[in-house]
Amino acid sequence: MPVMQVNDRTIALDDEGYLVNFQDWDEEVACELAARLDVGKLGAESISMLKFIRDHYRVFNFFPIVNSICRNIHAPKNCVSEKFFNPLIAWKIAGLPHPEEPIISLLEAGQSPG
């Protein structure tokens, strides 16, 4: 199983780079995942998006509607694509579990599941 080092912690990843343990995520882990995906440095707005995605997933066990992410953090309606290129990258950096194939296809097409 692949791993990544974040400071003094070893974080387990699946074969496609998704966190194995939802609880391992924090801002430092997000920054390392973003670097691995060539997203660049995560600013405050990006971290706010990721925290909203995680909170929504924790409550509903589902990725939020993409436009609701931007609306809830008071950002322009295309904020996810501006910061992460597509929602699947945001999903991965937010430390959500590996999605099933139908969800991957939707997110890669820039659509929201649900």
C-alpha positions as CSV (number, residue, x, y, z in Angstrom):
1,M,0.0,0.0,0.0
2,P,1.4,3.4,-0.9
3,V,2.1,5.9,1.8
4,M,3.2,9.6,2.0
5,Q,5.1,11.3,4.7
6,V,3.7,14.5,6.2
7,N,6.0,15.8,8.9
8,D,6.4,12.9,11.3
9,R,3.3,11.0,10.2
10,T,3.0,8.2,7.7
11,I,-0.3,8.5,5.8
12,A,-1.7,5.5,4.0
13,L,-3.0,5.9,0.4
14,D,-4.8,3.5,-1.9
15,D,-3.3,2.6,-5.3
16,E,-4.8,5.7,-6.9
17,G,-3.7,8.2,-4.2
18,Y,-6.9,8.5,-2.1
19,L,-6.6,8.6,1.6
20,V,-7.3,5.2,3.2
21,N,-8.4,6.8,6.5
22,F,-10.7,9.8,6.5
23,Q,-9.4,10.8,9.9
24,D,-5.8,11.2,8.6
25,W,-6.7,14.5,6.8
26,D,-5.7,17.9,8.0
27,E,-4.5,21.0,6.1
28,E,-0.9,19.7,5.9
29,V,-2.1,16.4,4.3
30,A,-4.2,18.5,1.9
31,C,-1.2,20.5,0.9
32,E,0.9,17.4,0.3
33,L,-1.9,15.8,-1.8
34,A,-2.3,19.1,-3.8
35,A,1.5,19.1,-4.4
36,R,1.3,15.5,-5.7
37,L,-1.5,16.5,-8.1
38,D,0.3,19.7,-9.3
39,V,-2.5,21.9,-8.0
40,G,-0.1,24.3,-6.4
41,K,-0.2,26.0,-3.1
42,L,-3.6,25.9,-1.3
43,G,-4.8,29.3,-0.1
44,A,-7.4,30.1,2.5
45,E,-10.3,29.9,0.0
46,S,-9.2,26.4,-1.2
47,I,-8.9,25.2,2.4
48,S,-12.4,26.5,3.1
49,M,-13.7,24.6,0.1
50,L,-12.1,21.4,1.2
51,K,-13.4,21.8,4.8
52,F,-16.9,22.4,3.4
53,I,-16.6,19.3,1.2
54,R,-15.5,17.2,4.2
55,D,-18.1,18.5,6.5
56,H,-20.8,17.8,3.9
57,Y,-19.5,14.3,3.3
58,R,-19.3,13.6,7.0
59,V,-23.0,14.5,7.5
60,F,-24.5,13.2,4.2
61,N,-21.9,10.6,3.1
62,F,-21.9,12.2,-0.3
63,F,-20.1,14.9,-2.2
64,P,-22.0,18.2,-2.2
65,I,-23.4,19.8,-5.3
66,V,-20.5,21.7,-6.8
67,N,-22.3,25.1,-7.0
68,S,-23.3,24.7,-3.3
69,I,-19.6,24.6,-2.3
70,C,-18.9,28.0,-3.8
71,R,-22.2,29.5,-2.5
72,N,-21.5,28.2,1.0
73,I,-18.1,29.7,1.2
74,H,-19.2,33.0,-0.5
75,A,-17.1,32.5,-3.6
76,P,-17.9,32.8,-7.3
77,K,-20.0,29.9,-8.7
78,N,-17.1,28.3,-10.6
79,C,-14.7,28.4,-7.7
80,V,-14.1,24.6,-7.6
81,S,-13.0,24.4,-11.2
82,E,-10.8,27.5,-10.8
83,K,-9.0,26.1,-7.8
84,F,-8.9,22.3,-8.5
85,F,-9.6,22.0,-12.3
86,N,-12.4,19.4,-11.6
87,P,-14.3,18.2,-8.7
88,L,-12.6,14.8,-8.7
89,I,-9.3,16.5,-7.8
90,A,-11.1,18.4,-5.0
91,W,-12.6,15.0,-3.8
92,K,-9.1,13.5,-3.6
93,I,-7.4,16.5,-1.9
94,A,-10.3,16.7,0.6
95,G,-9.4,13.2,1.7
96,L,-12.7,11.5,0.8
97,P,-12.8,7.8,0.3
98,H,-12.2,6.5,-3.2
99,P,-15.4,7.0,-5.2
100,E,-17.2,4.3,-7.1
101,E,-17.0,4.4,-10.9
102,P,-20.3,6.1,-11.7
103,I,-19.3,9.0,-9.4
104,I,-15.8,9.2,-11.0
105,S,-17.4,9.6,-14.4
106,L,-19.7,12.3,-13.3
107,L,-17.0,14.3,-11.5
108,E,-14.6,13.9,-14.5
109,A,-17.3,15.4,-16.7
110,G,-17.6,18.3,-14.3
111,Q,-21.0,17.3,-13.0
112,S,-22.3,16.9,-9.5
113,P,-23.4,13.5,-8.3
114,G,-27.0,13.2,-7.1
